[in-house]
Each structure stands twice: as C-alpha cells, then as structure tokens.
Amino acid sequence: MTEPTRVSTRTRLTAADSKDAAIAAARALLIADGPQAVTLKAVAARIGKSHANLLHHFGSAAGLQSALAASMAERITARIGDAVKQARAGQADPRIIVDLTFDAFDSEGAGALASWMILSGDRRALDPIMDAIHAMVDAIGDQDGRPVKAMTLSLVLSALGDALLGDPVSRALGLPRGTAREMAVTQLLAAVTRADEGTCG
C-alpha cells in the first residue's frame, strides 16, 4: 500500500487545516494498521506536529478518534444518502447502497473503529456516527411507503457484523466471502419491492 504523503514540518497550517490534516492522517493509519494505531503520537509524527499540538486540538486520543469517526460518518452517510436518492429516481442500482455501506465498515475501517471505541468503554464516542446516520435517515425520509429506518438498521448491523466476523464465519461455513453482502442486497430489493407493491395497491 502506498504510504500517504506526509505534511512538511515547514508548512504553516491554520488551526482548522491542522485538524483536517490530523484527521486525514488518522484515517490513513486506521486503514493501514487498524484502530490501535490511531494515537496522538503516531498522527503527530505523520503530519510533522508535536504531541502537545494535537493534544490542544483534540484533548486526548479518544477525542481524536471521535473526530475521525465524525468525519468518516459524515462523508460516508452523504455518499449513501446520494445513492439512495439516485436509486429512488431510477438512476442507480440499489446494490450500490449495500456496497457503499459494507465497504465503509470493512475496507474503510469504520467497523474496526466502532468496535474499538465500544471496547474502550466510552459508548458516547459513537455519538458522531449515530448522529450522522440519524441525519441521513431524516434527510431521506420514509417516502413512498418505504421503511427507511428499518432498512437502515438491518443494513448497518449486517455490514458491521460482516466487517468484524464475515471472513472467519464464511470460511467456517464454507461459504463465499461475499455471501452476507449478497443477502443484504436481496433483503433490500425485497423490501423495496414490497413497499412498491403496497403503494401500487
């Protein structure tokens, strides 16, 4: 994997830019090495700042991880929300919604980060993720008789479980790695079909 470009220590950044650079570096560390690698020391070294500087911005490693979670959640839910709207308009395959969600929790590291934060004992750290999901659902709305909240619950829990245990459980059962994702697609399409039939009826 190509190592992300480090910010030069000679580059003078505004406070906002410094925080953004730290979050970007934290995300790169998360994807490359897992949530345990997202420490103030590691992020500071990556962007050429001091540990004290990041401590000033985030307060603690937990604060940095919470900011990272908020940034990831906002970006991911915005993409999923756009995909939902396009699918409703017949401009995109609903499968894209499932792929975006599963990829967010798996390859983009959201599942590992969420589980790490839960195990740390501070469930409030998950609030940014929950807030972003809630905002997305509110923006989409239960239109056309489609139960968006229920579908979102099912999809998020499936994607999180698959990110954490999908590989070993699939291998133990002798099933292809993408089985859970395909099941989620089938469930989503079935829910949309039921809603459409109910609307037509």
C-alpha positions as CSV (number, residue, x, y, z in Angstrom):
1,M,0.0,0.0,0.0
2,T,1.4,3.4,-0.9
3,E,2.2,5.5,2.1
4,P,0.2,8.7,2.3
5,T,2.1,12.0,1.7
6,R,3.3,13.5,5.0
7,V,2.8,17.1,5.7
8,S,6.1,19.0,5.8
9,T,7.1,20.4,9.2
10,R,7.8,23.7,7.5
11,T,4.3,24.1,6.3
12,R,2.3,26.5,8.4
13,L,-1.3,25.5,8.8
14,T,-4.3,27.2,10.2
15,A,-5.9,25.5,13.3
16,A,-8.7,24.1,11.0
17,D,-6.2,22.9,8.4
18,S,-4.1,21.3,11.1
19,K,-7.1,19.4,12.5
20,D,-8.1,18.3,9.0
21,A,-4.6,17.1,8.3
22,A,-4.6,15.2,11.6
23,I,-7.9,13.5,10.8
24,A,-6.7,12.6,7.3
25,A,-3.5,11.1,8.8
26,A,-5.6,9.2,11.4
27,R,-7.8,7.8,8.7
28,A,-4.7,6.6,6.8
29,L,-3.3,4.9,9.9
30,L,-6.7,3.3,10.6
31,I,-7.0,1.7,7.2
32,A,-3.3,0.6,7.1
33,D,-2.8,-0.6,10.6
34,G,-6.1,-0.7,12.5
35,P,-7.7,1.5,15.2
36,Q,-5.0,0.7,17.8
37,A,-2.5,2.6,15.5
38,V,-4.5,5.8,15.8
39,T,-2.6,7.5,18.6
40,L,-1.7,11.2,19.1
41,K,2.0,10.3,18.8
42,A,1.6,8.4,15.5
43,V,-0.6,11.1,14.0
44,A,1.7,13.9,15.2
45,A,4.7,12.2,13.6
46,R,2.9,11.7,10.3
47,I,1.9,15.4,9.9
48,G,5.0,16.9,11.5
49,K,3.4,18.3,14.5
50,S,4.1,17.9,18.2
51,H,2.1,15.6,20.6
52,A,1.2,18.8,22.6
53,N,-0.2,20.4,19.4
54,L,-2.6,17.5,18.8
55,L,-3.5,17.4,22.5
56,H,-4.5,21.0,22.2
57,H,-6.8,20.3,19.3
58,F,-8.4,17.0,20.4
59,G,-7.8,16.7,24.1
60,S,-6.9,13.0,24.0
61,A,-6.5,10.0,21.7
62,A,-10.2,9.3,22.3
63,G,-11.0,12.9,21.2
64,L,-9.0,12.3,18.0
65,Q,-10.8,9.0,17.4
66,S,-14.2,10.6,18.0
67,A,-13.3,13.4,15.5
68,L,-12.2,10.8,13.0
69,A,-15.4,8.9,13.5
70,A,-17.5,12.0,12.9
71,S,-15.5,12.9,9.7
72,M,-15.9,9.4,8.3
73,A,-19.6,9.1,9.2
74,E,-20.4,12.4,7.6
75,R,-18.6,11.6,4.4
76,I,-20.0,8.0,4.2
77,T,-23.6,8.9,5.0
78,A,-23.5,11.7,2.5
79,R,-22.5,9.2,-0.2
80,I,-25.1,6.7,0.8
81,G,-27.8,9.3,1.0
82,D,-27.0,10.4,-2.5
83,A,-27.1,6.8,-3.7
84,V,-30.5,6.3,-2.1
85,K,-31.9,9.3,-3.8
86,Q,-30.5,8.2,-7.2
87,A,-31.9,4.7,-6.7
88,R,-35.3,6.1,-5.9
89,A,-35.2,8.2,-9.1
90,G,-34.2,5.1,-11.1
91,Q,-30.8,6.5,-11.8
92,A,-28.8,3.9,-9.8
93,D,-28.8,0.3,-8.9
94,P,-29.9,-0.2,-5.2
95,R,-26.9,-2.6,-4.9
96,I,-24.7,0.5,-4.7
97,I,-26.3,1.4,-1.4
98,V,-25.3,-2.0,0.0
99,D,-21.8,-1.8,-1.5
100,L,-21.1,1.6,0.0
101,T,-22.3,0.6,3.4
102,F,-20.4,-2.7,3.5
103,D,-17.2,-1.0,2.1
104,A,-17.5,1.8,4.7
105,F,-17.5,-0.7,7.6
106,D,-14.9,-3.1,6.0
107,S,-12.2,-1.6,3.8
108,E,-12.6,1.9,5.0
109,G,-12.2,0.9,8.6
110,A,-15.5,2.2,10.2
111,G,-16.3,-1.3,11.6
112,A,-12.9,-1.7,13.3
113,L,-13.0,1.9,14.7
114,A,-16.6,1.4,16.0
115,S,-15.7,-1.8,17.8
116,W,-12.5,-0.4,19.2
117,M,-14.5,2.6,20.6
118,I,-17.1,0.3,22.1
119,L,-14.5,-1.9,23.8
120,S,-12.8,1.2,25.2
121,G,-16.0,1.5,27.4
122,D,-17.0,5.0,26.1
123,R,-20.1,4.4,24.1
124,R,-20.6,8.2,23.8
125,A,-17.7,8.2,21.4
126,L,-20.1,6.5,18.9
127,D,-22.4,9.5,19.0
128,P,-21.0,11.2,15.9
129,I,-21.6,8.0,13.9
130,M,-25.2,7.7,15.2
131,D,-25.9,11.4,14.7
132,A,-24.7,11.1,11.0
133,I,-26.9,8.1,10.4
134,H,-29.9,9.8,12.0
135,A,-29.4,12.9,10.0
136,M,-29.1,10.8,6.8
137,V,-32.3,8.9,7.5
138,D,-34.1,12.2,8.4
139,A,-33.0,13.7,5.1
140,I,-34.1,10.7,3.1
141,G,-37.4,10.2,4.9
142,D,-39.8,7.3,4.8
143,Q,-41.0,8.2,1.4
144,D,-43.2,6.1,-0.9
145,G,-44.1,3.8,1.9
146,R,-40.5,2.5,2.2
147,P,-39.4,1.9,5.8
148,V,-36.1,3.6,5.6
149,K,-35.3,3.4,9.3
150,A,-35.9,-0.4,9.5
151,M,-33.8,-1.0,6.3
152,T,-31.0,1.2,7.6
153,L,-30.9,-0.7,10.9
154,S,-30.7,-4.0,9.1
155,L,-28.1,-2.9,6.6
156,V,-25.8,-1.2,9.2
157,L,-25.9,-4.2,11.6
158,S,-25.2,-6.6,8.7
159,A,-22.3,-4.5,7.4
160,L,-20.8,-4.1,10.9
161,G,-21.1,-7.8,11.6
162,D,-19.6,-8.7,8.3
163,A,-16.7,-6.4,8.7
164,L,-15.8,-7.9,12.1
165,L,-16.6,-11.6,11.6
166,G,-17.5,-12.1,8.0
167,D,-14.3,-13.7,6.9
168,P,-13.8,-16.3,9.6
169,V,-17.5,-17.2,9.8
170,S,-17.8,-17.5,6.0
171,R,-14.7,-19.8,5.9
172,A,-16.0,-21.9,8.8
173,L,-19.3,-22.4,7.0
174,G,-17.7,-23.0,3.6
175,L,-19.5,-20.0,2.1
176,P,-18.1,-17.4,-0.3
177,R,-16.8,-14.3,1.4
178,G,-19.4,-12.0,-0.2
179,T,-22.4,-14.1,1.0
180,A,-23.6,-11.6,3.7
181,R,-23.4,-8.7,1.2
182,E,-25.4,-10.6,-1.4
183,M,-28.0,-11.5,1.3
184,A,-28.2,-7.8,2.2
185,V,-28.8,-6.9,-1.4
186,T,-31.6,-9.5,-1.6
187,Q,-33.2,-8.2,1.5
188,L,-33.0,-4.6,0.4
189,L,-34.5,-5.3,-3.0
190,A,-37.3,-7.4,-1.4
191,A,-38.1,-4.6,1.0
192,V,-38.3,-2.1,-1.9
193,T,-40.5,-4.4,-3.9
194,R,-42.9,-4.9,-1.0
195,A,-43.1,-1.2,-0.5
196,D,-43.7,-0.6,-4.2
197,E,-46.4,-3.2,-4.3
198,G,-48.1,-1.7,-1.2
199,T,-48.0,1.7,-2.8
200,C,-49.5,0.4,-6.0
201,G,-52.2,-1.5,-4.1
